[in-house]
């Protein structure tokens, strides 16, 4: 690409460094105006090349000169291709969603952190915690990280998808290309690596032999990687299958689990020793400190279920001076038996229309539990007035006794 074809944006203006936010706005404005070849002169600005969604399906080429800051290509879109003509700072390709990032030099910590799609090519070595917390949506191609040299400590920590390739050429540590404690918490993905190592988390990952498909994929993409970073001359040296190894995540069934202590052993070795005789509380109490079974019985049982259905009156019935089962009347109404609900009152009072409909202050409505949920209680007055059409129930035979009524209030009249 000719230098004249690039739209140049400088991170320095009038001798002063442009803020990261301002530089980001200028890049977005350039893409919005139709520029697809951008050359950024960076002075430590953050997030260069990320979120270039305005170009739609058109490819945007971003060349970065100078010193780029953190999170270069963060949240990069699939239409973006970023090329850095030198080393980069932390978190390259953070949350990358499809951008292709080429770095002609080393990269610091956090490369490809939480990446979901895209490719990152590093023409050198990287720092700690690279390829951590990555993921892979099966609908799209897995994310890829290619490193010409070696990786730093805690590589592929909590890796959940994607492919990492460590070529081991001119590594930082010739005796260990994977760094200290790689693959801790790894649950998905693959790691191709070339060169010696000093161990990995065997509880989370395992070495497997190459299949023909694995080797074919590596050879085809190795040539693309070396061409992208300008080191195609290394292909013959790196394309030796005897020098490569493959790490994959263990399946949940293969995860190594530590032996669990039984409840009996914990009781004897910890609980009784610390709290029993000779322990912290053993000499202060004579209570039975033996284990309580999961299903308690006898004196240790705290709650005993009893059947007390219809033992107590409903609040509305208890509030009624006559004891009319108001809740029973509304149950009949819900079932569509309105006539039976109206007739029911005559079994308790000879004046349901007068008392319930007019004279009574409707204590049943005041005691209704619907008010606890800020609901309006049923209107008993309307039900009482409807009793004018009620039919008399069958009266029991005369007992010969007499009843004296004291007072003329609602209770007395009813």
Secondary structure, DSSP 8 states (H G I E B T S, - for coil): --GGGSEEEESEETTEE--HHHHHHHHHHHHHTT--EEEEEEES-SSTT---GGGTTS-EEEEEEEE--SSTTTT--TTEEEEESS-B-S-TTTT-EEEEEEESS-B-S-TTTT--EEEEEESS---SSTT-S----TTS---EEEESS---TTTTTT-EEEEEEE--TT-SSTT-SS-SSBTTT--EEEEEEES----B-TTTEEEE---HHHHHHHHHHHHHHHHHTT-GGGHHHH--GGGEEEEEE--GGG--------HHHHIIIIIHHHHSTTSSSTTT--S--S---SS--GGG--------TTSS--HHHHHSTT---HHHHHHHHHTT-HHHHHHHGGGT-S-HHHIIIIIS--HHHHT-GGGGGT-----HHHHHHGGGG----------S--------SHHHH-
